Amino acid sequence: MKTKLFFLLFLAVLTYGCGASSLLNTPGTVQKTLFETSTSKEPQWVLGSKVFWYDPKDQCYYVVGVANDQSDLGFGSSIAQAIALKNLAQRIQTIFNSRFALIETGKSDEVRNLGDLLVSAVTNNIQLSVAMTEQYWKEWQINDGYQARFRYDIYTLNQISRADLDRAIASAVEGSKQHVEDPELRSRLDKFENDVQKELGNVR
């Protein structure tokens, strides 16, 4: 059930200083004030600009997900994890697009469908292998002059081993070949498997 919910959240994502303060606003204006944070110091992975990288010492990939303006901390955390998975899928999609960009125009539809199938298969294969290692959140008090409401910005740091991701990619490539008859595309898929594993491993 948890896996199904997480995948549904992922699909939905694809489509679409601590302490209280007193607020006195003029009706009609909106004021947003930081109310509380999960830790007094913001983690470096939150402050940095990277959403994906590889740590050769750990032999693991790390991917960041962010869910803003969430009313529920638990549900928002799941959304952030789904966004992290989306960020990883987009990274693989970008590499695929660059490797298959020079395919003849007549094959463009087949290539696009192949890319979608491949990335979807990788994403499905790694769902159970991605683990959240850290979470950080900010709680905001938002006052419109009439009432105050509280919303969270949630950040999750997620980890997947290189071995697990490599297996997921290899399995997705083999499965995708069953839908490809063109020998050139099949050959490029074999090369893509090595290229994507190498390129992801070089991201620091």
Backbone as CSV, one residue per row, in Angstrom:
resi,resn,N_x,N_y,N_z,CA_x,CA_y,CA_z,C_x,C_y,C_z
1,MET,0.826,-1.207,0.000,0.000,0.000,0.000,0.858,1.253,0.000
2,LYS,1.937,1.236,0.814,2.828,2.402,0.893,3.499,2.666,-0.438
3,THR,3.921,1.567,-1.129,4.575,1.718,-2.430,3.606,2.292,-3.447
4,LYS,2.356,1.810,-3.438,1.348,2.307,-4.367,1.078,3.782,-4.126
5,LEU,0.950,4.188,-2.860,0.717,5.591,-2.530,1.875,6.456,-2.977
6,PHE,3.102,5.965,-2.753,4.278,6.741,-3.144,4.327,6.928,-4.650
7,PHE,3.974,5.868,-5.422,4.009,5.967,-6.877,2.928,6.920,-7.363
8,LEU,1.747,6.889,-6.731,0.686,7.819,-7.103,1.106,9.254,-6.838
9,LEU,1.804,9.461,-5.718,2.311,10.797,-5.420,3.316,11.236,-6.475
10,PHE,4.175,10.284,-6.904,5.169,10.599,-7.932,4.491,11.001,-9.228
11,LEU,3.449,10.268,-9.630,2.733,10.607,-10.849,2.064,11.964,-10.736
12,ALA,1.523,12.257,-9.558,0.883,13.561,-9.357,1.885,14.687,-9.469
13,VAL,3.083,14.438,-8.971,4.136,15.450,-9.038,4.549,15.696,-10.470
14,LEU,4.598,14.607,-11.312,5.010,14.753,-12.708,4.022,15.604,-13.476
15,THR,2.718,15.539,-13.158,1.725,16.308,-13.888,1.497,17.677,-13.248
16,TYR,1.688,17.799,-12.777,1.325,19.130,-12.337,2.380,20.292,-12.429
17,GLY,15.942,28.905,13.065,15.376,30.010,13.752,14.018,29.622,14.323
18,CYS,13.832,29.591,15.479,12.613,29.003,15.971,11.893,29.985,16.883
19,GLY,10.577,29.877,16.912,9.834,30.682,17.873,8.650,31.356,17.225
20,ALA,7.640,31.631,18.009,6.430,32.249,17.511,6.574,33.748,17.455
21,SER,5.744,34.388,16.642,5.735,35.846,16.553,4.297,36.319,16.476
22,SER,4.041,37.498,16.973,2.702,38.071,16.955,2.548,38.940,15.719
23,LEU,1.443,38.761,14.969,1.240,39.484,13.722,0.001,40.366,13.832
24,LEU,0.159,41.607,13.466,-0.962,42.531,13.382,-0.951,43.118,11.984
25,ASN,-1.835,42.605,11.106,-1.851,43.005,9.707,-3.057,43.862,9.389
26,THR,-2.905,44.654,8.347,-4.040,45.345,7.774,-4.819,44.355,6.941
27,PRO,-6.145,44.255,7.127,-6.935,43.313,6.335,-6.676,43.496,4.849
28,GLY,-6.514,42.361,4.146,-6.256,42.415,2.713,-4.790,42.256,2.369
29,THR,-3.900,42.487,3.319,-2.480,42.269,3.069,-2.068,40.923,3.651
30,VAL,-1.047,40.332,3.076,-0.574,39.025,3.523,0.854,39.155,4.027
31,GLN,1.074,38.653,5.218,2.413,38.669,5.812,2.829,37.246,6.136
32,LYS,4.025,36.877,5.713,4.557,35.534,5.940,5.773,35.648,6.844
33,THR,5.723,34.960,7.984,6.786,35.049,8.981,7.247,33.648,9.371
34,LEU,8.555,33.464,9.451,9.089,32.179,9.868,8.696,31.927,11.323
35,PHE,8.040,30.794,11.565,7.516,30.475,12.883,8.417,29.477,13.611
36,GLU,8.861,28.433,12.913,9.673,27.397,13.535,10.428,26.631,12.456
37,THR,11.558,26.050,12.825,12.320,25.179,11.930,12.644,23.879,12.660
38,SER,12.916,22.832,11.891,13.171,21.528,12.512,14.494,21.497,13.257
39,THR,15.477,22.256,12.795,16.761,22.390,13.485,17.182,23.853,13.450
40,SER,18.014,24.239,14.406,18.421,25.639,14.483,19.342,26.042,13.324
41,LYS,20.044,25.064,12.766,20.974,25.342,11.679,20.498,24.661,10.409
42,GLU,20.407,25.438,9.340,19.962,24.887,8.062,21.056,23.997,7.474
43,PRO,20.724,22.759,7.092,21.744,21.840,6.560,22.392,22.365,5.284
44,GLN,23.621,21.966,5.065,24.349,22.411,3.889,23.685,21.947,2.601
45,TRP,23.103,20.741,2.628,22.465,20.226,1.408,21.198,21.009,1.052
46,VAL,20.635,21.705,2.038,19.500,22.592,1.761,19.997,23.923,1.200
47,LEU,21.087,24.413,1.763,21.636,25.703,1.332,22.249,25.629,-0.062
48,GLY,22.780,24.464,-0.436,23.446,24.322,-1.719,22.462,24.316,-2.884
49,SER,23.002,24.400,-4.083,22.163,24.459,-5.286,21.981,23.089,-5.935
50,LYS,22.689,22.067,-5.453,22.617,20.754,-6.090,21.368,19.989,-5.644
51,VAL,20.740,19.307,-6.591,19.625,18.425,-6.248,20.000,16.970,-6.470
52,PHE,21.162,16.719,-7.084,21.588,15.348,-7.352,23.106,15.290,-7.389
53,TRP,23.686,14.270,-6.737,25.133,14.081,-6.822,25.490,12.659,-6.402
54,TYR,26.739,12.292,-6.712,27.248,10.963,-6.377,28.389,11.093,-5.390
55,ASP,28.378,10.247,-4.360,29.445,10.227,-3.362,30.231,8.926,-3.544
56,PRO,31.448,9.007,-4.112,32.216,7.783,-4.362,32.611,7.052,-3.080
57,LYS,32.745,7.778,-1.988,33.109,7.134,-0.726,31.975,6.231,-0.233
58,ASP,30.756,6.730,-0.321,29.598,5.945,0.107,29.107,4.987,-0.975
59,GLN,29.567,5.209,-2.223,29.052,4.449,-3.364,27.530,4.617,-3.475
60,CYS,27.092,5.865,-3.228,25.661,6.168,-3.239,25.380,7.459,-3.988
61,TYR,24.184,7.522,-4.541,23.667,8.760,-5.121,22.770,9.429,-4.076
62,TYR,22.765,10.765,-4.111,21.893,11.543,-3.242,21.046,12.479,-4.097
63,VAL,19.791,12.580,-3.753,18.884,13.436,-4.512,17.969,14.170,-3.530
64,VAL,17.788,15.456,-3.782,17.014,16.327,-2.891,15.623,16.554,-3.483
65,GLY,14.632,16.529,-2.602,13.274,16.875,-2.990,12.737,17.980,-2.097
66,VAL,11.965,18.886,-2.671,11.416,20.019,-1.919,9.916,20.133,-2.193
67,ALA,9.140,20.229,-1.130,7.697,20.447,-1.253,7.343,21.706,-0.463
68,ASN,6.883,22.721,-1.144,6.558,24.001,-0.508,5.062,24.125,-0.215
69,ASP,4.757,24.991,0.744,3.372,25.355,1.062,2.505,24.137,1.391
70,GLN,2.999,23.282,2.264,2.274,22.078,2.659,1.575,22.290,4.004
71,SER,0.352,21.786,4.112,-0.394,21.950,5.360,-0.129,20.819,6.346
72,ASP,0.336,19.664,5.846,0.573,18.499,6.695,2.023,18.058,6.542
73,LEU,2.729,17.915,7.639,4.151,17.601,7.599,4.407,16.202,7.036
74,GLY,3.628,15.214,7.465,3.839,13.851,7.007,3.552,13.678,5.526
75,PHE,2.408,14.192,5.091,2.047,14.083,3.679,3.010,14.901,2.821
76,GLY,3.387,16.079,3.314,4.327,16.923,2.574,5.685,16.266,2.406
77,SER,6.091,15.486,3.411,7.355,14.757,3.316,7.294,13.729,2.193
78,SER,6.153,13.054,2.057,5.980,12.091,0.961,6.013,12.792,-0.390
79,ILE,5.422,13.972,-0.450,5.462,14.752,-1.690,6.909,15.114,-2.035
80,ALA,7.676,15.538,-1.029,9.074,15.910,-1.262,9.879,14.717,-1.764
81,GLN,9.626,13.533,-1.220,10.310,12.328,-1.695,9.942,12.018,-3.140
82,ALA,8.674,12.193,-3.485,8.237,11.956,-4.855,8.910,12.950,-5.809
83,ILE,9.079,14.187,-5.353,9.750,15.186,-6.179,11.224,14.834,-6.347
84,ALA,11.833,14.267,-5.313,13.217,13.809,-5.427,13.331,12.729,-6.499
85,LEU,12.385,11.813,-6.510,12.375,10.768,-7.520,12.187,11.372,-8.916
86,LYS,11.366,12.383,-8.989,11.173,13.086,-10.261,12.482,13.734,-10.715
87,ASN,13.224,14.340,-9.780,14.496,14.975,-10.125,15.484,13.964,-10.693
88,LEU,15.509,12.769,-10.116,16.381,11.721,-10.620,15.937,11.275,-12.011
89,ALA,14.629,11.106,-12.195,14.099,10.698,-13.499,14.438,11.732,-14.566
90,GLN,14.340,13.005,-14.227,14.660,14.062,-15.184,16.133,14.044,-15.566
91,ARG,16.985,13.704,-14.608,18.417,13.603,-14.893,18.669,12.506,-15.933
92,ILE,18.029,11.361,-15.742,18.184,10.259,-16.689,17.577,10.615,-18.042
93,GLN,16.436,11.293,-18.026,15.785,11.709,-19.265,16.683,12.653,-20.064
94,THR,17.351,13.569,-19.381,18.247,14.515,-20.059,19.393,13.778,-20.748
95,ILE,19.963,12.800,-20.065,21.053,12.020,-20.663,20.534,11.235,-21.868
96,PHE,19.364,10.642,-21.738,18.768,9.901,-22.855,18.582,10.823,-24.062
97,ASN,18.011,12.009,-23.828,17.749,12.938,-24.930,19.035,13.329,-25.652
98,SER,20.097,13.539,-24.884,21.368,13.943,-25.504,21.971,12.809,-26.331
99,ARG,21.777,11.571,-25.915,22.356,10.426,-26.624,21.561,10.050,-27.870
100,PHE,20.283,10.376,-27.878,19.430,9.988,-28.997,18.997,11.194,-29.837
101,ALA,19.647,12.327,-29.654,19.226,13.561,-30.325,19.420,13.510,-31.833
102,LEU,20.383,12.728,-32.320,20.710,12.729,-33.749,20.004,11.628,-34.531
103,ILE,19.052,10.950,-33.909,18.273,9.937,-34.624,17.463,10.610,-35.732
104,GLU,17.300,9.922,-36.851,16.585,10.499,-37.982,15.179,10.950,-37.615
105,THR,14.711,11.991,-38.323,13.409,12.588,-38.027,12.291,11.554,-38.065
106,GLY,12.362,10.616,-38.997,11.308,9.619,-39.142,11.153,8.712,-37.935
107,LYS,12.156,8.695,-37.068,12.108,7.833,-35.889,11.839,8.616,-34.605
108,SER,11.545,9.898,-34.733,11.434,10.759,-33.552,10.338,10.290,-32.592
109,ASP,9.195,9.852,-33.139,8.110,9.394,-32.270,8.512,8.131,-31.517
110,GLU,9.178,7.220,-32.220,9.610,5.976,-31.587,10.639,6.258,-30.498
111,VAL,11.540,7.206,-30.768,12.554,7.570,-29.778,11.914,8.201,-28.553
112,ARG,10.964,9.096,-28.773,10.295,9.746,-27.643,9.546,8.728,-26.792
113,ASN,8.840,7.823,-27.440,8.118,6.789,-26.696,9.085,5.877,-25.946
114,LEU,10.218,5.576,-26.587,11.219,4.740,-25.946,11.787,5.421,-24.709
115,GLY,12.058,6.728,-24.812,12.575,7.480,-23.677,11.609,7.490,-22.509
116,ASP,10.327,7.722,-22.817,9.309,7.729,-21.758,9.209,6.359,-21.086
117,LEU,9.230,5.310,-21.908,9.136,3.947,-21.379,10.331,3.613,-20.502
118,LEU,11.510,3.983,-20.965,12.736,3.660,-20.243,12.790,4.367,-18.889
119,VAL,12.526,5.663,-18.882,12.590,6.432,-17.642,11.515,5.974,-16.658
120,SER,10.336,5.672,-17.177,9.264,5.169,-16.312,9.663,3.845,-15.672
121,ALA,10.312,2.972,-16.467,10.737,1.665,-15.938,11.806,1.836,-14.866
122,VAL,12.780,2.728,-15.095,13.817,2.971,-14.090,13.187,3.484,-12.799
123,THR,12.288,4.444,-12.934,11.623,5.032,-11.768,10.863,3.975,-10.972
124,ASN,10.146,3.127,-11.680,9.380,2.070,-11.018,10.306,1.071,-10.321
125,ASN,11.448,0.796,-10.943,12.385,-0.192,-10.393,13.071,0.271,-9.106
126,ILE,13.232,1.584,-8.937,14.029,2.070,-7.806,13.200,2.558,-6.628
127,GLN,11.870,2.491,-6.734,11.033,3.048,-5.664,11.387,2.503,-4.284
128,LEU,11.567,1.194,-4.196,11.839,0.585,-2.899,13.294,0.739,-2.478
129,SER,14.147,1.193,-3.394,15.576,1.323,-3.089,15.948,2.729,-2.610
130,VAL,15.065,3.694,-2.824,15.343,5.076,-2.421,14.919,5.269,-0.969
131,ALA,15.840,5.715,-0.139,15.556,5.899,1.288,15.832,7.337,1.700
132,MET,14.935,7.912,2.475,15.146,9.254,2.996,16.138,9.188,4.152
133,THR,17.230,9.935,4.073,18.249,9.913,5.119,18.166,11.130,6.039
134,GLU,17.656,12.242,5.524,17.499,13.442,6.351,16.265,14.212,5.914
135,GLN,15.722,14.976,6.846,14.598,15.861,6.551,14.796,17.188,7.289
136,TYR,14.439,18.255,6.605,14.487,19.579,7.222,13.218,20.311,6.801
137,TRP,12.622,21.052,7.732,11.427,21.798,7.377,11.404,23.179,8.020
138,LYS,10.686,24.054,7.373,10.418,25.394,7.897,8.906,25.545,8.007
139,GLU,8.472,26.029,9.152,7.045,26.293,9.333,6.825,27.805,9.279
140,TRP,5.888,28.213,8.435,5.601,29.627,8.240,4.226,29.964,8.791
141,GLN,4.149,31.137,9.412,2.851,31.665,9.831,2.445,32.705,8.795
142,ILE,1.278,32.502,8.225,0.789,33.387,7.169,-0.474,34.078,7.669
143,ASN,-0.453,35.379,7.672,-1.554,36.167,8.210,-2.084,37.107,7.139
144,ASP,-3.402,37.040,6.904,-4.005,37.912,5.890,-4.785,39.069,6.516
145,GLY,-4.572,39.275,7.800,-5.276,40.350,8.485,-6.533,39.890,9.187
146,TYR,-7.015,38.704,8.813,-8.212,38.157,9.423,-7.895,36.926,10.260
147,GLN,-7.020,36.078,9.755,-6.670,34.857,10.477,-5.252,34.429,10.111
148,ALA,-4.686,33.609,10.964,-3.345,33.076,10.712,-3.470,31.609,10.329
149,ARG,-2.655,31.187,9.390,-2.576,29.776,9.031,-1.101,29.394,8.977
150,PHE,-0.845,28.117,9.025,0.533,27.635,9.075,0.796,26.694,7.903
151,ARG,1.949,26.874,7.280,2.348,26.055,6.145,3.819,25.656,6.287
152,TYR,4.143,24.500,5.717,5.513,23.980,5.785,6.191,24.023,4.414
153,ASP,7.471,24.331,4.438,8.360,24.038,3.321,9.227,22.869,3.791
154,ILE,9.196,21.771,3.039,9.819,20.521,3.485,10.902,20.098,2.502
155,TYR,12.061,19.755,3.053,13.213,19.330,2.253,13.600,17.920,2.689
156,THR,13.792,17.025,1.732,14.242,15.673,2.063,15.513,15.342,1.285
157,LEU,16.449,14.692,1.975,17.659,14.179,1.346,17.498,12.671,1.235
158,ASN,17.578,12.165,0.004,17.285,10.766,-0.264,18.491,10.077,-0.879
159,GLN,18.635,8.803,-0.578,19.828,8.053,-0.959,19.452,6.778,-1.706
160,ILE,20.256,6.448,-2.717,20.141,5.161,-3.389,21.539,4.687,-3.734
161,SER,21.815,3.421,-3.507,23.152,2.906,-3.782,23.398,2.842,-5.282
162,ARG,24.660,2.958,-5.654,25.002,2.875,-7.068,24.618,1.507,-7.623
163,ALA,24.842,0.471,-6.831,24.516,-0.881,-7.292,23.030,-1.010,-7.604
164,ASP,22.178,-0.447,-6.739,20.731,-0.533,-6.960,20.314,0.242,-8.201
165,LEU,20.868,1.440,-8.387,20.495,2.229,-9.551,21.014,1.590,-10.834
166,ASP,22.232,1.072,-10.804,22.771,0.386,-11.987,21.892,-0.803,-12.374
167,ARG,21.447,-1.575,-11.382,20.576,-2.719,-11.670,19.243,-2.257,-12.259
168,ALA,18.716,-1.162,-11.724,17.443,-0.641,-12.220,17.564,-0.186,-13.670
169,ILE,18.665,0.473,-13.987,18.888,0.934,-15.358,19.052,-0.251,-16.302
170,ALA,19.861,-1.239,-15.905,20.082,-2.414,-16.742,18.776,-3.159,-17.005
171,SER,17.960,-3.312,-15.967,16.683,-3.997,-16.116,15.748,-3.222,-17.040
172,ALA,15.729,-1.887,-16.902,14.866,-1.059,-17.741,15.295,-1.118,-19.204
173,VAL,16.597,-1.109,-19.447,17.102,-1.189,-20.820,16.712,-2.522,-21.456
174,GLU,16.902,-3.610,-20.727,16.553,-4.929,-21.258,15.053,-5.025,-21.536
175,GLY,14.254,-4.487,-20.625,12.814,-4.513,-20.834,12.381,-3.657,-22.012
176,SER,13.060,-2.523,-22.213,12.711,-1.626,-23.311,13.027,-2.232,-24.664
177,LYS,14.035,-3.080,-24.721,14.420,-3.705,-25.994,13.294,-4.547,-26.580
178,GLN,12.439,-5.066,-25.721,11.334,-5.887,-26.195,10.354,-5.090,-27.049
179,HIS,10.402,-3.750,-26.907,9.485,-2.892,-27.657,10.179,-2.211,-28.836
180,VAL,11.413,-2.609,-29.131,12.194,-1.961,-30.185,12.603,-2.991,-31.232
181,GLU,12.243,-2.727,-32.484,12.634,-3.606,-33.572,13.803,-3.041,-34.375
182,ASP,13.923,-1.732,-34.399,14.983,-1.096,-35.176,16.353,-1.472,-34.615
183,PRO,17.238,-2.053,-35.429,18.551,-2.492,-34.925,19.424,-1.336,-34.439
184,GLU,19.288,-0.165,-35.063,20.097,0.977,-34.628,19.690,1.409,-33.220
185,LEU,18.389,1.444,-32.967,17.928,1.842,-31.634,18.345,0.814,-30.587
186,ARG,18.290,-0.442,-30.932,18.713,-1.478,-29.985,20.192,-1.338,-29.653
187,SER,20.983,-1.020,-30.682,22.420,-0.823,-30.473,22.686,0.389,-29.592
188,ARG,21.939,1.447,-29.834,22.112,2.660,-29.034,21.684,2.433,-27.585
189,LEU,20.690,1.585,-27.390,20.263,1.275,-26.026,21.381,0.589,-25.248
190,ASP,22.087,-0.325,-25.901,23.213,-0.995,-25.235,24.265,0.012,-24.806
191,LYS,24.571,0.952,-25.699,25.574,1.970,-25.378,25.053,2.925,-24.307
192,PHE,23.752,3.233,-24.374,23.162,4.159,-23.413,23.288,3.631,-21.995
193,GLU,23.109,2.337,-21.813,23.215,1.746,-20.475,24.569,2.062,-19.842
194,ASN,25.638,1.912,-20.609,26.972,2.219,-20.092,27.175,3.712,-19.899
195,ASP,26.669,4.491,-20.866,26.861,5.945,-20.812,26.168,6.565,-19.605
196,VAL,24.915,6.160,-19.350,24.160,6.787,-18.262,24.745,6.403,-16.914
197,GLN,25.202,5.166,-16.767,25.819,4.758,-15.516,27.112,5.528,-15.266
198,LYS,27.888,5.733,-16.334,29.142,6.464,-16.200,28.889,7.935,-15.895
199,GLU,27.937,8.546,-16.623,27.700,9.979,-16.449,27.106,10.302,-15.081
200,LEU,26.187,9.482,-14.613,25.609,9.703,-13.280,26.687,9.578,-12.207
201,GLY,27.600,8.643,-12.395,28.670,8.436,-11.426,29.702,9.556,-11.375
202,ASN,29.690,10.401,-12.417,30.638,11.520,-12.462,30.076,12.805,-11.886
203,VAL,28.789,12.793,-11.483,28.171,13.996,-10.924,28.611,14.171,-9.475
204,ARG,29.235,15.294,-9.184,29.706,15.549,-7.819,28.999,16.787,-7.244
